[in-house]
Amino acid sequence: MVRNRRPGDRIRPLGGPRRRLKDLLIEKRIPRQERDRLPLLVIDGEIAWVPGVTMGERFRLEPGAKQAWVAELEPFRA
């Protein structure tokens, strides 16, 4: 599912501890007005990818993996 952030969202970014998404976005200097517009890829209730920021540790591609998902983000054109 793709959705915007919600209060209390948490993520375990690649190589890091589980933390509040809000704190991560502030640390990465994502402007406030952009934070609410960022699409989040959520799998089984867990944030898998924040485009341009990080992906979730659980969804890391392991060496020798034989399968992988590919997700692309394209701007919406009305």
C-alpha positions, 0 to 999 in steps of 0.5 A, a space after each residue: 500500500 502507498 500512503 502518506 505519513 501518520 502520527 506515530 509512524 515508526 521505521 527501522 531504517 537501513 543499518 539503524 535502530 527503530 525510530 519515529 519517522 518524524 525524527 528521521 525526516 527532521 534529521 534528513 532535513 526534509 522541509 515540513 511542507 514536503 514531509 506530509 506529501 512523501 509517499 510511503 510504501 507500506 508492506 504488512 503494516 511496516 514502512 518499507 520505503 520512503 523514496 529519496 530518504 531510506 528503506 526499511 531494514 527488514 526489506 534489505 536485499 541480502 547477498 545471494 538473493 534470488 528474487 527482489 521487488 522493484 518499485 518505481 515512483 512516477 509523478 501523477 499527471 492529471 
